[in-house]
């Protein structure tokens, strides 16, 4: 199948999660939400490294999402990166220094930007590939929610009654 007709929707939804949504007409987030990248900028390295009761940290979530997007970017460039993917490695980065936190946020920004650009390019895909493309958006949304449950200081705005 061809993603030509889906590409605008995929980019709209992913962009909203990454960069925030419009004040009116948001689909994934509440109106005026700043998205993941700007929310993470408000966290210190210490806050990103604070362990939860399960041992995970925001830094680990961010590294995990970055890793997943790097795989999607490699796939979109023609590689087959999933067979040898080591998802557990992305959960091992639990603490970060100030410099590491800046670098990790930049790496996430870079991968998200590349993936957003890749989503915008129509391509012929198999069903499982389209599932992966759409799943990457849901996966990103899940981790944004998980991160915001860990640290309420970066939660988005409350839903407005209308």
C-alpha positions as CSV (number, residue, x, y, z in Angstrom):
1,X,0.0,0.0,0.0
2,X,1.0,3.6,-0.4
3,X,1.2,6.0,2.5
4,X,0.5,9.1,0.3
5,X,-2.9,9.7,1.8
6,X,-1.8,8.9,5.3
7,X,1.4,10.9,5.4
8,X,-0.2,14.2,6.4
9,X,-2.1,12.6,9.2
10,X,1.0,10.7,10.5
11,X,3.1,13.9,10.5
12,X,0.3,15.9,12.2
13,X,-0.1,13.4,15.0
14,X,3.6,12.8,15.6
15,X,4.5,16.5,15.3
16,X,1.9,17.3,18.0
17,X,3.5,14.9,20.4
18,X,7.0,16.1,19.7
19,X,6.5,19.8,19.3
20,X,3.2,20.5,20.9
21,X,-0.3,21.1,19.6
22,X,-2.2,24.1,18.5
23,X,-4.3,26.0,21.0
24,X,-7.4,24.8,19.0
25,X,-7.7,21.6,17.1
26,X,-5.2,19.4,18.9
27,X,-5.7,15.6,18.4
28,X,-3.2,13.9,20.6
29,X,-2.7,16.4,23.4
30,X,-4.7,18.9,25.3
31,X,-5.0,22.4,23.7
32,X,-1.8,24.4,24.2
33,X,0.4,21.4,25.3
34,X,4.1,22.1,24.6
35,X,4.9,18.5,23.6
36,X,7.7,16.3,24.7
37,X,10.8,18.2,23.6
38,X,10.0,21.5,25.4
39,X,8.7,19.7,28.4
40,X,12.0,17.8,28.8
41,X,13.9,21.1,28.6
42,X,12.4,22.1,31.9
43,X,13.8,19.1,33.7
44,X,17.3,19.0,35.3
45,X,19.6,16.1,34.9
46,X,18.9,15.2,38.6
47,X,15.2,15.1,38.0
48,X,15.7,13.0,34.8
49,X,17.8,10.6,36.9
50,X,15.5,10.2,39.9
51,X,14.4,6.6,40.1
52,X,10.8,5.5,40.3
53,X,9.7,2.7,42.6
54,X,10.2,0.3,39.6
55,X,13.8,1.6,39.1
56,X,13.1,3.3,35.8
57,X,14.0,7.0,35.3
58,X,12.9,9.7,32.8
59,X,16.4,9.5,31.3
60,X,15.9,5.8,30.6
61,X,12.5,6.5,29.0
62,X,14.0,9.2,26.8
63,X,16.9,6.9,25.8
64,X,14.4,4.2,25.0
65,X,12.3,6.4,22.8
66,X,15.4,7.8,21.1
67,X,16.6,4.3,20.4
68,X,13.2,3.3,19.0
69,X,13.1,6.3,16.7
70,X,16.7,5.6,15.6
71,X,15.5,2.1,14.5
72,X,12.6,3.6,12.6
73,X,15.0,6.1,10.9
74,X,17.3,3.3,9.9
75,X,14.4,1.3,8.5
76,X,13.2,4.3,6.5
77,X,16.7,4.6,5.0
78,X,16.5,1.1,3.7
79,X,18.1,-0.9,6.5
80,X,16.6,-3.9,8.4
81,X,17.6,-3.0,12.0
82,X,14.9,-4.8,14.0
83,X,16.3,-8.3,14.0
84,X,19.4,-7.4,15.9
85,X,17.8,-4.6,18.0
86,X,18.7,-4.6,21.7
87,X,15.8,-2.9,23.4
88,X,17.1,-3.8,26.9
89,X,20.3,-1.6,26.3
90,X,18.1,1.5,26.1
91,X,16.8,0.9,29.6
92,X,20.3,0.7,31.1
93,X,20.9,4.5,31.0
94,X,19.3,5.5,34.2
95,X,21.4,8.5,35.3
96,X,22.7,11.4,33.4
97,X,25.0,14.3,34.1
98,X,24.0,17.8,33.0
99,X,26.1,17.4,29.8
100,X,24.7,13.9,29.1
101,X,21.1,15.1,29.7
102,X,21.7,17.9,27.1
103,X,23.2,15.5,24.7
104,X,20.4,12.9,25.2
105,X,17.7,15.5,24.7
106,X,19.5,16.7,21.5
107,X,19.8,13.1,20.3
108,X,16.0,12.6,20.9
109,X,15.3,15.9,19.0
110,X,17.5,14.8,16.1
111,X,15.9,11.3,15.8
112,X,12.3,12.8,16.2
113,X,13.1,15.4,13.5
114,X,14.4,12.7,11.1
115,X,11.4,10.5,11.8
116,X,8.9,13.3,11.3
117,X,10.6,14.0,7.9
118,X,10.4,10.3,7.0
119,X,6.7,10.1,7.9
120,X,6.0,12.9,5.5
121,X,7.5,11.1,2.5
122,X,5.0,8.8,0.8
123,X,6.2,5.3,0.4
124,X,5.0,1.8,-0.6
125,X,4.8,-0.3,2.5
126,X,3.6,-3.8,3.6
127,X,1.0,-4.0,6.3
128,X,3.5,-4.8,9.0
129,X,5.5,-1.8,8.0
130,X,2.5,0.5,8.2
131,X,1.7,-1.0,11.6
132,X,5.2,-0.1,12.7
133,X,4.9,3.5,11.5
134,X,1.6,4.0,13.2
135,X,2.8,2.1,16.3
136,X,5.8,4.4,16.6
137,X,3.4,7.3,17.2
138,X,1.5,5.4,19.8
139,X,4.7,4.3,21.4
140,X,6.0,7.9,21.6
141,X,2.6,9.0,23.1
142,X,2.8,6.2,25.7
143,X,6.3,7.3,26.9
144,X,5.3,10.9,27.0
145,X,2.5,9.9,29.3
146,X,4.7,7.7,31.4
147,X,7.3,10.5,31.8
148,X,4.6,12.9,32.8
149,X,3.4,10.4,35.5
150,X,6.9,10.2,36.9
151,X,7.3,14.0,37.2
152,X,4.2,16.1,37.5
153,X,6.1,19.3,36.9
154,X,6.1,18.6,33.1
155,X,2.6,17.5,32.7
156,X,0.6,19.2,30.0
157,X,-2.3,21.6,30.6
158,X,-5.6,20.2,31.9
159,X,-8.4,19.5,29.4
160,X,-10.6,22.5,29.0
161,X,-14.4,22.0,29.1
162,X,-15.9,23.5,26.1
